[in-house]
């Protein structure tokens, strides 16, 4: 066998692994086309090896770290290293590796040239040998992957000048029935009935609703820029969806409900530097998932709110972050990555949701954080290791993340006229008041061949921006003070708002600023993924290879002493912050994967919100301390 023919044979074997791993049940025409393409491929050089490794990474056959390790092997041994990696994953057995190994006897040069000039048919047994032997275990949703990108690992769909560009995304449609949806939303908002005359009354019925939507559809592009250094890799991503509101235009007022606006989700550039064979450093700038909370996310079919205010804390935010990835080695392939970031100090809208429109969104979510004059600080540390060394099982992760920030309200001298003259004389130029925001999260992601467990637990203060704390933010503490007077701030807060800047007199008769304190909250979730098809040894190439079941429970709760604090200022626990004590979520999600690009999801869930003690809803004319929505959602997802 000539070296040229051997390389083409190897290319066919690896291409077959890729095809049969990526597609549940390819047609005979698809397989034949792939074989013909492989047979006509020229002899593989170093560039072909690099391109092939990139495809295998993109399809999930190899991890970026494994591909990089193969690239860094001694020249001439990359092929054997690739065969060994596929063998460890169970995609090739010993006889397959032996069949694809270099021939023991090299033919004469003249014979080799003849073979190279007239390629012969490729042996059929390679296709059968390359078939996947197991169905992959369930992999966690990792929006912050630990392994660095592989240089030149992005296989471009096209190029914009020297920049490699690969589009991705999905088209998702779902039909939804809610047993109670007083806000009229097509996603499970928490139990604050903003559209009603009362925040706790559903009217004569529980207000059931049916929705059918396509706005969860998402589009994005992965980018890679060239660089002369072999150690320097520059990548990026831009992503958006239609989950935002529809625009207000005359030509679409009547039909605006189906005209959702495309909005930015992610937009960042990342630079990785391979300092040594075991240590990689990186910098990232742009809008990405936050380090706090977003490190572990549940797999739910409902993605518009993704368990927000029901135990899942997360966000996407403008940031600049740096980090290190260190390979610790060992039989479990331990890796450790610490990261630090500065973020936009967003606070979340403090007034009654939706009451101030765009002006309120900008004032509250932008000004109060920005007026603190300091960025939000976030950190994250991850220990990654191979918990289950069975084929096609992702590594496990232990995660800690945290954040710290502050917000500030400014009262001008013009606004001081709303209070007593003595207070104006004490603060002739106005005054400022502030509170802190903080949080800590512990999370685990434990994939095994039988089940994948993702769990998160958090505690913090003023978690509204991260979708925690039942939309509560902070309160003004008037303990030990008398004669309080509230003032409007430059961020647009009305005079009688909860947490409004307040002046009062202390026991010594001095005029002081009443302190503001964050409302604390805690919660988390447990998400258990069960690979049903792998349990029952389904055919990896068959139509039953993609059955998965997820069981989920989540909870977000306010610290009761904060919610019921008798020292809180005027209106602190009425309307805003709202009188919500906790939110609970129970969900079961079943996925069926038709093929590599099309899946169907069915989710049955219960969303429940409980009010503070002593308060009650009126649900269908009956009092209750708890509101529930029994939600059913079904639909297809087409990926590309």
Secondary structure in CASP SS format (residue, H / E / C, confidence):
PFRMAT SS
TARGET T0000
AUTHOR 0000-0000-0000
METHOD secondary structure of the structure
MODEL  1
X C 1.00
X C 1.00
X H 1.00
X H 1.00
X H 1.00
X H 1.00
X H 1.00
X H 1.00
X H 1.00
X H 1.00
X H 1.00
X H 1.00
X H 1.00
X H 1.00
X H 1.00
X H 1.00
X H 1.00
X H 1.00
X H 1.00
X H 1.00
X H 1.00
X H 1.00
X C 1.00
X C 1.00
X C 1.00
X C 1.00
X C 1.00
X H 1.00
X H 1.00
X H 1.00
X H 1.00
X H 1.00
X H 1.00
X H 1.00
X H 1.00
X H 1.00
X H 1.00
X H 1.00
X H 1.00
X C 1.00
X C 1.00
X C 1.00
X C 1.00
X C 1.00
X C 1.00
X H 1.00
X H 1.00
X H 1.00
X H 1.00
X H 1.00
X H 1.00
X H 1.00
X H 1.00
X H 1.00
X H 1.00
X H 1.00
X H 1.00
X H 1.00
X C 1.00
X C 1.00
X C 1.00
X C 1.00
X C 1.00
X H 1.00
X H 1.00
X H 1.00
X H 1.00
X H 1.00
X H 1.00
X H 1.00
X H 1.00
X C 1.00
X C 1.00
X C 1.00
X C 1.00
X C 1.00
X C 1.00
X H 1.00
X H 1.00
X H 1.00
X H 1.00
X H 1.00
X H 1.00
X H 1.00
X H 1.00
X H 1.00
X H 1.00
X H 1.00
X C 1.00
X C 1.00
X C 1.00
X C 1.00
X C 1.00
X H 1.00
X H 1.00
X H 1.00
X H 1.00
X H 1.00
X H 1.00
X H 1.00
X C 1.00
X C 1.00
X C 1.00
X C 1.00
X C 1.00
X C 1.00
X C 1.00
X C 1.00
X H 1.00
X H 1.00
X H 1.00
X H 1.00
X H 1.00
X H 1.00
X H 1.00
X H 1.00
X H 1.00
X C 1.00
X C 1.00
X C 1.00
X C 1.00
X C 1.00
X C 1.00
X C 1.00
X H 1.00
X H 1.00
X H 1.00
X H 1.00
X H 1.00
X C 1.00
X C 1.00
X C 1.00
X C 1.00
X C 1.00
X C 1.00
X C 1.00
X C 1.00
X C 1.00
X C 1.00
X C 1.00
X E 1.00
X C 1.00
X C 1.00
X C 1.00
X C 1.00
X C 1.00
X C 1.00
X C 1.00
X C 1.00
X C 1.00
X C 1.00
X C 1.00
X C 1.00
X C 1.00
X C 1.00
X C 1.00
X C 1.00
X E 1.00
X E 1.00
X E 1.00
X C 1.00
X C 1.00
X E 1.00
X E 1.00
X E 1.00
X E 1.00
X E 1.00
X E 1.00
X E 1.00
X E 1.00
X E 1.00
X E 1.00
X C 1.00
X E 1.00
X E 1.00
X E 1.00
X E 1.00
X E 1.00
X C 1.00
X C 1.00
X C 1.00
X C 1.00
X C 1.00
X C 1.00
X C 1.00
X C 1.00
X C 1.00
X C 1.00
X C 1.00
X C 1.00
X C 1.00
X C 1.00
X C 1.00
X C 1.00
X C 1.00
X C 1.00
X C 1.00
X C 1.00
X C 1.00
X C 1.00
X E 1.00
X C 1.00
X C 1.00
X C 1.00
X C 1.00
X C 1.00
X C 1.00
X C 1.00
X E 1.00
X E 1.00
X E 1.00
X E 1.00
X E 1.00
X C 1.00
X C 1.00
X C 1.00
X C 1.00
X E 1.00
X E 1.00
X E 1.00
X E 1.00
X E 1.00
X E 1.00
X E 1.00
X E 1.00
X C 1.00
X C 1.00
X C 1.00
X C 1.00
X C 1.00
X C 1.00
X E 1.00
X E 1.00
X E 1.00
X E 1.00
X E 1.00
X E 1.00
X E 1.00
X E 1.00
X E 1.00
X E 1.00
X C 1.00
X C 1.00
X C 1.00
X C 1.00
X E 1.00
X C 1.00
X C 1.00
X C 1.00
X H 1.00
X H 1.00
X H 1.00
X C 1.00
X C 1.00
X C 1.00
X H 1.00
X H 1.00
X H 1.00
X C 1.00
X E 1.00
X C 1.00
X C 1.00
X E 1.00
X E 1.00
X E 1.00
X E 1.00
X E 1.00
X E 1.00
X E 1.00
X E 1.00
X E 1.00
X E 1.00
X E 1.00
X E 1.00
X C 1.00
X C 1.00
X C 1.00
X C 1.00
X E 1.00
X E 1.00
X E 1.00
X E 1.00
X E 1.00
X E 1.00
X E 1.00
X E 1.00
X E 1.00
X E 1.00
X E 1.00
X C 1.00
X C 1.00
X C 1.00
X C 1.00
X C 1.00
X C 1.00
X C 1.00
X E 1.00
X C 1.00
X C 1.00
X C 1.00
X C 1.00
X C 1.00
X C 1.00
X C 1.00
X C 1.00
X C 1.00
X C 1.00
X C 1.00
X C 1.00
X C 1.00
X C 1.00
X C 1.00
X C 1.00
X C 1.00
X C 1.00
X E 1.00
X E 1.00
X E 1.00
X E 1.00
X E 1.00
X E 1.00
X E 1.00
X E 1.00
X E 1.00
X E 1.00
X E 1.00
X E 1.00
X E 1.00
X E 1.00
X C 1.00
X C 1.00
X C 1.00
X C 1.00
X E 1.00
X E 1.00
X E 1.00
X E 1.00
X E 1.00
X E 1.00
X E 1.00
X E 1.00
X E 1.00
X E 1.00
X C 1.00
X C 1.00
X C 1.00
X C 1.00
X C 1.00
X C 1.00
X C 1.00
X C 1.00
X C 1.00
X C 1.00
X C 1.00
X C 1.00
X C 1.00
X H 1.00
X H 1.00
X H 1.00
X H 1.00
X H 1.00
X H 1.00
X H 1.00
X H 1.00
X H 1.00
X H 1.00
X H 1.00
X H 1.00
X H 1.00
X H 1.00
X C 1.00
X C 1.00
X C 1.00
X C 1.00
X C 1.00
X E 1.00
X E 1.00
X E 1.00
X E 1.00
X E 1.00
X E 1.00
X E 1.00
X E 1.00
X E 1.00
X E 1.00
X C 1.00
X C 1.00
X C 1.00
X C 1.00
X C 1.00
X C 1.00
X C 1.00
X C 1.00
X C 1.00
X C 1.00
X E 1.00
X E 1.00
X E 1.00
X E 1.00
X E 1.00
X E 1.00
X E 1.00
X E 1.00
X E 1.00
X E 1.00
X E 1.00
X E 1.00
X E 1.00
X E 1.00
X E 1.00
X E 1.00
X C 1.00
X C 1.00
X H 1.00
X H 1.00
X H 1.00
X H 1.00
X H 1.00
X C 1.00
X C 1.00
X H 1.00
X H 1.00
X H 1.00
X H 1.00
X H 1.00
X H 1.00
X C 1.00
X C 1.00
X C 1.00
X C 1.00
X E 1.00
X E 1.00
X E 1.00
X E 1.00
X E 1.00
X E 1.00
X E 1.00
X E 1.00
X E 1.00
X E 1.00
X E 1.00
X E 1.00
X E 1.00
X E 1.00
X E 1.00
X E 1.00
X E 1.00
X C 1.00
X C 1.00
X C 1.00
X C 1.00
X E 1.00
X E 1.00
X E 1.00
X E 1.00
X E 1.00
X E 1.00
X E 1.00
X E 1.00
X E 1.00
X E 1.00
X C 1.00
X C 1.00
X H 1.00
X H 1.00
X H 1.00
X C 1.00
X C 1.00
X C 1.00
X C 1.00
X C 1.00
X C 1.00
X C 1.00
X E 1.00
X E 1.00
X E 1.00
X E 1.00
X C 1.00
X C 1.00
X C 1.00
X C 1.00
X E 1.00
X E 1.00
X E 1.00
X E 1.00
X E 1.00
X E 1.00
X C 1.00
X C 1.00
X C 1.00
X C 1.00
X C 1.00
X C 1.00
X C 1.00
X C 1.00
X C 1.00
X C 1.00
X C 1.00
X C 1.00
X C 1.00
X E 1.00
X E 1.00
X E 1.00
X E 1.00
X E 1.00
X C 1.00
X C 1.00
X C 1.00
X C 1.00
X C 1.00
X E 1.00
X E 1.00
X E 1.00
X C 1.00
X C 1.00
X E 1.00
X E 1.00
X E 1.00
X C 1.00
X E 1.00
X E 1.00
X E 1.00
X E 1.00
X E 1.00
X E 1.00
X E 1.00
X E 1.00
X E 1.00
X E 1.00
X E 1.00
X C 1.00
X H 1.00
X H 1.00
X H 1.00
X H 1.00
X C 1.00
X C 1.00
X C 1.00
X C 1.00
X C 1.00
X C 1.00
X C 1.00
X C 1.00
X C 1.00
X C 1.00
X C 1.00
X E 1.00
X E 1.00
X E 1.00
X E 1.00
X E 1.00
X E 1.00
X E 1.00
X E 1.00
X E 1.00
X E 1.00
X E 1.00
X E 1.00
X C 1.00
X H 1.00
X H 1.00
X H 1.00
X H 1.00
X C 1.00
X C 1.00
X C 1.00
X C 1.00
X E 1.00
X C 1.00
X C 1.00
X C 1.00
X C 1.00
X C 1.00
X C 1.00
X C 1.00
X C 1.00
X C 1.00
X C 1.00
X C 1.00
X E 1.00
X E 1.00
X E 1.00
X E 1.00
X E 1.00
X E 1.00
X E 1.00
X E 1.00
X E 1.00
X E 1.00
X E 1.00
X E 1.00
X E 1.00
X E 1.00
X C 1.00
X C 1.00
X C 1.00
X C 1.00
X E 1.00
X E 1.00
X E 1.00
X E 1.00
X E 1.00
X E 1.00
X E 1.00
X E 1.00
X E 1.00
X E 1.00
X E 1.00
X E 1.00
X E 1.00
X E 1.00
X C 1.00
X C 1.00
X C 1.00
X C 1.00
X C 1.00
X E 1.00
X E 1.00
X E 1.00
X C 1.00
X C 1.00
X E 1.00
X E 1.00
X E 1.00
X C 1.00
X E 1.00
X E 1.00
X E 1.00
X E 1.00
X E 1.00
X E 1.00
X E 1.00
X E 1.00
X E 1.00
X E 1.00
X E 1.00
X E 1.00
X E 1.00
X E 1.00
X C 1.00
END
